[in-house]
Amino acid sequence: MTDPHPIHLFSYGTLRLPEVQMASFGRLLIGTADAMPGYRVEQVEITDPDVLAKSGERFHPIVVPGADPSDEVAGTVFRISEEELWAADAYEVDDYARTQVRLKSGLHAWVYVKAEPQSAEDRLANLVAAEQRGLALLDAIEAAGIIRTGRSELEIERDIYAIAARDFGVTAHWHDRVVRAGINTLRVAGEAAPDRIVAEDDIVFLDLGPVFGDWEADVGRSYVVGSDPEKRRLVADLETVFEAVRSRFLADDAITGAALFAAAVEEAEARGWRFGGRIAGHVVGKYPHARSPAGRDGGRVSPANTQRMRDPDRLGQDRLWILEIHLVAPGGGFGGFYERLLLP
């Protein structure tokens, strides 16, 4: 059966190389020749060791808007999966930004162009506006009453998709809409979890990544379906721990991703919980942000990230962060999740 919504990726550079395709996608892509009108090619020096190892080339082509109406860039258009699109994001360095263009053939395709820096104030304002829309989406989900006993996680997830599309005009989600209930609340993002029916006194958490215009939101909340006091205490502590970790971030201009992760663990344990996440946050930005979901360790609040969080990215821009708190009962059995922007 033909996919009614195929994903097209146009490449004019190293993503056409067989060795890069095998390293990035695990297969060779089949493509057709095409061209991108209105652009011209420049060169960018690559310093990322992973990308250098895959491509074997120090200088990569990068496209910018052309000045001559006859300018166009020749290349190849590939039909790929959503997972392969994220893999392509992971391959490209921060000098590139993904955008959609209309090719000479008439196809609409994703392509990587030269990233243009924006002011920190504008980027922050756009992200705050996207988050406010994301929080309003959570409010609408609560008001719709779709989180209740007897419903499956998959049913709730489908209803969230419908509400986001119908009431908020959301056509893209930069990560899967995550609904976790009961024992599944112990699972971190990306871990497989069997579809579960919400039971009385379960915790249910939502982790949403809707895209509003060109900007990503990343919001998460937890709910107790019932009156269990310990579960209610955990859900209440999620925001308390969030604010405590945020205070640690604000108090230390040189804090690293590893140090803030350690602070999240400490603040969770101080309230009698385990920290359940492998990371405690990640960078966020214009859709799609640096890389799937947060790129390399420098873009994550994790034990592996020894970079200072306030250091600029490769484009000289301030990195903006999501802080996520995942608390788990000491003996296991249930957990909860909360996330939003780590505002300065």
N, C-alpha and C positions, 0 to 999 in steps of 0.2 A: 504493500500500500504506500502511495506517495505521501510524504510529509507535507501537510498543507502550509506549514510555516517553517520552511527550511532556513538554516543559518548559512549565510554566505560570508566568506572571509576573502578579501582581496589582499594579495601579497605582491610586493614589488622587490622584495629583498630576500633575506636569508631563510625565511619560512618556506621558501621554495626548495631549499636544499634537502636532499633525501636524508642526510645524517641528522639535520635539525628536526625533521618530521618524525623520524624514528625515536629520537631522544625525547621529543615533546609529546607525541601522540601515540607512539607504539605501533604506527602503521604509516604507509606511504599514502599521501592524499592524491586524489584524482582531480585535476582542474582543467580549466579552459582559458585560453588567452583572452584578455580584456584590457581595458585602459581606464584611467581615472582622469577625466578632463579637469583643467583649471589648477593643476599642481605641477611643481617641478621638484627635482631631486637634489638634496645636499648630502653631506656625509657627517656622521657623528662617531666620535671615538668611544669604543666600548671598553669599560674597565671591569665589569662584573665577571668574576672568574667562571661562574657556571655558564654564562652566555658565550664567553670566549671558548670554553671547552666544547660546547655544542656546535658552534659555527666555524671555529678555527679562523675567524676573521676579526682583526682589530678594529677596522672601520666598517660601519654598516650604513646603507643608504637610509635617508629619512626625508619625508616629503613636507613641503611648505606650500602655501598658496602661490600660484604663479602670477607674474605681472602681465604676461602676454596672453591674449585670449586663445591663442593656439597651443598653449602649454598643455601637455598631458603626460601621464606617467604610465608606461606599459607594465603589465604584470600578469598574474594568474589569479582567477577566482576559484575558490574551493568551496565545496559544500561540506559542512562539518556539523558535529553535535555540540550541544551546550557545554558538555564537559571538555571538549576539545577547544572551545572558545576560551574557557578559563585557563586551560593549559597554555594557550597562546599568550594570554595576559601574563601568566607566570614567567614566560620566556622573555617578553619584551621588558627593557629597562625603563626607568622613570622619565627618560628623555622623550618617550613616546606616549601619546594619549590615543585611546580607541574612540573612533567616531564612525558614523554612518554616512556613506556617500552614494550618489547615483552614478553608476559606471557608464561607460560609453555604450554598452549593450542594452542599457535600461535597467539592469539589475540593481537593487539596493544591497549594499554589502558593508560589513565592518572593515575598517582599515586603520592602521596605526600611523598617525601623523605626528609632527613635532608638537610637543606639549608647550603651551604658552602659560607662563606664570601669571597668577592673579594676586591681587593684594590680599594680605592675611585678613583684613577686615571684611572684604567681599566674600571670601571663602567661608569665613566663620558665620557671617550673616546668612548665607545660603544654606549652610548645614543646620543652623539653628531653625530656620524656617522649615526645612525638610523634617527635622525632628518634631517640631510642633504638629505637623501634619501626621507624622507617625503616631504620636501620642493621641491625637484625635481619632485615628483609626483604632487604636486600642480601646478608647472610650466607646466607640461605636460598636465594637465587637462585644464589649461587656453589656451595653444596652440591648443588644440583639438577643441576649440570653442563650447563645449557642454553646457556652461552656457549662455543661450540666451532666449529671449522672446518666448512664445508659447510652451515651453517644461515644462513637469511636474517635480517636485522634484524627483519622483520615477524613471523617465527616466534618469535624470542626475545621480542619485545614481547608477543605473545599469551600466551606461557608466563608472563611476569611478571604479567600481569593475572590469570591463573588462580591463581598462587601467592599473590598479594596477597589475592584474594577468599577462597580456600579456607582458607589458613593464618593470615591476619591479619584477616579480616573487613572488608577494605577494599571499600567500595562507591562511593567517590568519589576522583578524582584531580584536584587543583586545576590541574594542567597535564598535557599529553600525556606519556605514558611515552615517553621518548626513548632510542632505541638507535642508536648510530652506530658504524660499522666502517670501517677502512681510510681511503680518501680522504674519506669522509663525516665523519670526525672533525675536519675543518677547518671544518665548518659550525657556525654559532652557532645557539642556540635560535630557533625560528621560521622558519629558512631551510628551504626545501624540499630534500629529498635523495632520490634514487631508492633503492628498496630494494636492498640490497647483500648478497651472500653473503660470510660471514666467511671470509677466506683465511688460510693459514699465515703467521705473523708479523705479523698485523694487530694494531693496538690496537682494542679495543672499549670504548666508554664508555657508561654508563647515567646518565640524569638523571631522577630519579623525584620525583613530587609527591603521595604518598599522603596521604589525610586520615584521621586516627585520632580518632574521636569528633567533636569540634568544632574540632580543631586540625590545622594543616598541618605536614607534614614536607617538606623539600626536600633531597635527598641525591644525591650523584653520586660515582661511582668509575670508574676505568679499569683495564683488564686487557690484558696482552700475551698473545696466543694464539701462543706460540712462544718463541724465545730470542734475538731480535734485541737486541744490547746497547744500542744507542742508544734504542730504544723502551722498553726496561726502565729506562734512565736517566731518560727523560722521565716515565714513570709514577712513579718514585720521587721525582722532583723536585716533583711536584704537591703533595704534603703539605708538603714543605720550603718551597715558595713560599707556601703557605697560612699556615703558622706565621710566616713572616717578615712577611707583610702584616698578619697579626693583631697582631704585635708593634708594627708601625707605628701601628695603630689604638689600641692600649692606651697608647702613649707620648704621644699628642697628644689631649687632651680636646676641642680645637677643630677637629679634622680634618674636612674637607668630603668629600662624595662624590667630587668631582673630584680632590682631593688623594690619596685612598686609591686611586682608579683609577690615577693616575700612579705611586703606589708599587707597585702590582701589575705595571705595565709594567716598572718599574725592576728589581724583584726577578726577573722572568722573564728579562730581558736579561742580568742579572748571571750567570745560569747557562747562557747560550748559547741561550735560546729566545725566540721571539716570543710576546707576549701575544695570544691569538686572539679574545678576547671584545670585544663592543661595550660591555658592562657588566662589572663585577666583583662584582655582587651586587645585593641588593634587600631591601626590608622583607618581613617575614613575620609571620603572626599567626593569629588565629582565622579559620576558614574561613567565607567567602572573604575573604582579606586585602585590604588596600587596593590594589586595582585592578589587574588584568589585564596582566601578572602582578604588577607592582609600582607601577602607577599612574604618576603624573607624575614629572618628573625628580627631585623631592625624595625619592622613594622608591627611587632607584636609585644604585648606585655607578658613576657615569658622568662623563665630562668635562663634561656639561651641568649637573651638580648642584653648585652653589656653596653649598648649605646645609650647616651643621654637622650631622654625623650624629647627635650626641647631643642636638640640639634636639628638644623634644617635638612630637608631632603636634597636629592641630587640637583634639583632645580633652584635651590636656595630658598625654598618656601618653608614656613613653619609647618610641622606635621600636626595634624589635628587627630584627636584620639577618642575612641569609644572605651569606656570602662565597663567591664562585665563581671558580675558577682554571681558565683555558683556555690551555694551552700548545701551541705549534705549532713544528715543526721550522723552522729558519731558511729552508731552501729549499722549504718546503711538503712535501706528501706524507703527513704524518701529524700527529696532535695527540692531546691527552688532556685530560680534564676531571675536576675534583674540587670538591665543594661540601658545606658544612654550616653550622650556626649560627656566627656570629661572636660567641662568648660573651665577656662582659665579664670 
